[in-house]
Each structure stands twice: as C-alpha cells, then as structure tokens.
C-alpha cells in the first residue's frame, strides 16, 4: 500500500451494506453538501414564499419527467415544499424576527423531530424533508442547488446521504454506482438504485473522506468500497457484468449439468409479486406468504376478500405450481386480531398452525377461500401449514384441508426440529414438505431470529441445521415425495449446491436471486452437489463448511459471482 | 360542520403517494378541510406532512370535516378518494 500525503490511503476498504451484485470501478464524484447557515441566517423575507414555490416547481417538473417509484417520491417531495403547515410555520418565524433561512431550517427541523420520534415509515421521509430544507435555504442564500454536479465522465457518486430528489438530478447514463455514508438497505436511495440497476453501497461509514476524482471499486455483492483498487479489479468488474447479462438471459428450467431437475420457484407475498413472477422465467411459486394480506389489518380479512386475492395469484400461474402457506402469524409477525399480547416467549408460543387452538375459524376461512379460488380458476394450489411439530398436527391439518374441499397436494413446513427428526412419519400423512431454513435454524440453535448479536448462531451453514435438512430430504426421497426449501438459504448459490446434493427437489427464493442460483446449479453435476453436501455436513463449523464447499465449486462460478 | 368517517383504502396507509394525492385534492377543494382520527385532534387536510403524522394504516378510520354550502360535495369527493387504494393506481 502506498500512502498519500493527505486523504485516504490507497487500498483502504470502507465496509457498508451492498444492494445488488454489481462490481464497478470509476472516479469519485461527490455530492454537494447541504448549505450551512451563516451566522445570523440570511435571505430576503419577501422571497420566502417564492423560494418554496421555485423548489416545488423544479421538483414537480422532475417528477413529471421521471417514471415509477422515482416519480412518486419526487411528487411527494414537491408536495412537501408546497405544504401549508410548513410554509405557515416558516412565515410565523420570520414574522417573529428570524431570518428566512433560519426560519426554514427550524420549521423543517420541527417536522424532522416529529417524524424521527414517530419512527417507521415516517422516519424514512426525513431524508426528503431535509432535501426540501437544503433546496429552499440554498434558494434563499443564492447558492447552487445542493446535490450532485453534472457528471463529465462515468463516475461513482459518493454522498453523506442522497435524497430521491438528488437521485433524480443524476444523469443515470453517467452513474456507475452510488455510495452513501448514511441511509439503509430499505431506504429510498437503495430502492431507486435497485430499480435503475445501479450498484449501491449504503452505510459506508467514513467514505466522505475520499476526495473527488480518486478511483474506487464498488462491490455491491460484498458491500465494500476500495480506494485505488489493484488493476485486476477492473477485469473482474467486466467479467461480473458479462456474467450478470448472461445469467439474466438464461431462462432454462433449473437442473444440474447432468440434467437432474431442481425446480426454481419464487417467494411472493402479494398479487403484484405474483404478476411479476409470472412474467419471469420461474417454474412456479414455492412460497406464497399469505400473512401479508392480514398484516396492518385490525380484523381478519373476509372469505370474499381472501378468495379474490388467492384467485388473482392462482390465475397468474394458471395450471402451474403455487405453494400457499397458511397464515403464519405470531412471534415476529404479530396480528392485531390473533396474537396474544402477553406471551413471554412468542417464538415458542401460539404461532403459525398453533393458532388453530385459539381461533380455529381463521384457518377454516382461509382454507375455504383457497378452495373457492381453486374452483374459480381451475388451478389447484399446493397448501401447507407453518410451525408443525408433530405427526398428529400434520394429520389434523390435512383433514381440515380435505374437509374444506382442497384437492391439490397438502403438506407442511419443516421448521421445528421435532418435525424434521420425524419427517418420515410426517410424510406418511403429508403429500410434501417444505423446509423453512430461517426458523429451522432459530429452533435448532435456540437463537432468537430478531437478536442481531447472535447472528452467527443462525447461520444456515451450521452443521446441526444441515443435519436436520439432510434427515428431512432423505425421508422424502425414501417415500418419493417432494421436499423443497423456501428459506433464505435457497438463494445462496453455494448452499443451493448443498441442498441439491442432500436431495432437496425445489428451491424457492426472491426473483433477484434466481439467475445466479440457476447458473451455479447448471455448472455442477449431481455428483458434485453430493460431494458438496458431504463436505458441508462433515464440517465442524459453519465457516469451515462454507469454505469446503467453495473450494469444491467451479472456480469460474466462484469468481464471477464473487462467492 | 359536515363530516364523513371513512376507512383508509390504500394498502400502505396514508403515506407517500396516497398522502400526496389526498393533500393535493384537499388543497384544491376551495374550502378549508380538516382530517383526524375519530375523537382525536384534527389537522389541515391539505398539509401532507400533518396527514402523515396521523399514521393512518390500511383499514383505519379517519374523519374529514368542513364548513359551508359546498362542504357536502367536497367531503363526498374526498371521502371517496380516501376509500380507494391510491397505491394501486
């Protein structure tokens, strides 16, 4: 490493949270910071309203030219600049003797405090509020518009935080990547970068220290920003881009190199998800999370409401495979009308299928709605219950589903170690099983999924968790029934090899993860997958297991996907 | 004083896009319109920022109110807007 007299050392790596899988190399273009209030503020009191209006008009015209999520976000920001409560607040402060710039700053700050304290969706709008403040203050002080300068060459835009309005001002043909010091993976910058297909790293602490013009490598897969990268990183970046394009063009059904089929399915939660998935090269839906319908609702959705939604989802995949998970409420997904507020250990309490003990009509209505939707669309869904622990629960659920008139396969989720250990008996009564690896890890490792500090224990590579996956897949193989995986681990290309080697018959994941898994599978034979499975199961630790499988995998795949 | 009680139809509640569209419509109504939770304090319906502080989720009830000869027509239109799923458009 060579140091420079001042500034950031060559080779220095900033770690953040990546969005997407892209890797790019290019010069840094830093966004202009927010205007700092001079002592005593500034601005002409007669210009206050006009300054707000100029900002609103500019933002609205950018909204009119934009599309999709960006259009809505810009319209919302323009509406904030037109907000009567905000403008009145600022005007009252000016009348009380504050300078216009101070008045705008403080009037916005009141809303920022209010929104921050409220948290959730309101807190996510704080970036937009600050952008209104910056723009109006800059107008009042006669400064250039805060944000990103016009980009002469393709650049990596680096900012403390980027408001959607800043993103809109970007010439996207010249933006190689976006890096921010703040923000989160679910914030606007990340969402819009994702929509535009621009690699993005957020929460890269300290990255604003990098000077304009310095070359950086941004790796969204790793969440890193490297200053003055080695020359070979450029070649790597080009290879990764080629691979991504090739991967997306591949629409063949999921299979290993030697033709062993593994169904590649999508995880969905809404009708919109279903429509998006139906337009993509997937072989069906492996997990339809129905609780999305129930969340934020004070009462249970009616039979008619549910039937309408289920029919829309089944209709999108007419004649295809759609695996519906019945209501999985409780623990981290509380429902106003079904969750007991006073449970001491909700993850171990009345959740998932167990709700049938307290409110059996919830499940009966849902199964009836599914049967009605099947009759309407002529497509029989696969139906499964979450949080099954025993063979008796399995038998009871199958009986309820048949009673409701469902004719398609009826199965259960394997998330509780007890069910995995007795998978053979469970499969005597269920038509199929689906492994929820996130919860299976939580219950195998006795580790709360919501406890961030214990995240290492929740690693799906933990050999004990894999042992239970293996037991389940083996039992399914013996009786010739299907065992899928619909947890997060299915979207990890290396884990996909292991799961295939263990005998898992389908992998269900978010749409974005699918191309990399499809390609990785096709690059390996079933025999190689079995060797990977043996290596993962034979390891003493999660890290050793993953390293062993990585060493066995095709080096080209490992390099191009940055595994 | 006329008022209408209506359940929020937008899937994501009265945030972002639905709040923008509703505040625009209320601002163009020509008369002052207020909105609040049943029994709670009411805020200026044309202020998107104040609207969002209600944190009204899908299915939550809100009360819109206005005065004057035009109030009933304006409130009917605004109530219909709130009942729609504005995110779906």
Contacts between the chains, C-beta under 8 A, distances in Angstrom:
chain1	res1	chain2	res2	distance
A	72	B	16	6.4
A	72	B	17	4.6
A	72	B	20	7.4
A	73	B	16	7.4
A	75	B	17	7.5
A	75	B	20	5.4
A	76	B	16	5.4
A	76	B	17	6.8
A	76	B	19	7.3
A	76	B	20	4.6
A	76	B	48	7.2
A	79	B	19	7.9
A	79	B	20	4.6
A	79	B	23	5.8
A	79	B	24	6.6
A	79	B	48	4.8
A	80	B	48	6.3
A	80	B	49	6.4
A	82	B	27	7.6
A	83	B	23	7.6
A	83	B	47	5.2
A	83	B	48	5.6
A	83	B	49	5.0
A	83	B	50	8.0
A	84	B	27	7.3
A	84	B	44	5.9
A	84	B	46	5.6
A	84	B	47	5.2
A	85	B	43	7.6
A	85	B	44	5.8
A	85	B	47	3.8
A	85	B	49	5.6
A	85	B	50	5.0
A	86	B	47	7.5
A	86	B	49	5.9
A	111	B	49	5.4
A	114	B	53	6.1
A	115	B	52	7.6
A	115	B	53	7.7
A	118	B	53	6.9
A	118	B	55	6.5
A	120	B	55	7.7
A	121	B	12	7.7
A	121	B	13	7.6
A	121	B	15	5.0
A	121	B	16	7.7
A	121	B	52	8.0
A	121	B	55	7.8
A	122	B	15	7.8
A	122	B	52	5.9
A	122	B	53	7.2
A	122	B	55	6.8
A	125	B	15	8.0
A	125	B	16	7.6
A	125	B	52	6.9
A	129	B	49	7.8
A	296	B	13	6.9
A	296	B	57	4.8
A	296	B	58	5.1
A	296	B	59	7.1
A	297	B	58	6.8
A	297	B	59	5.4
A	298	B	59	5.6
A	298	B	60	7.5
A	299	B	59	7.6
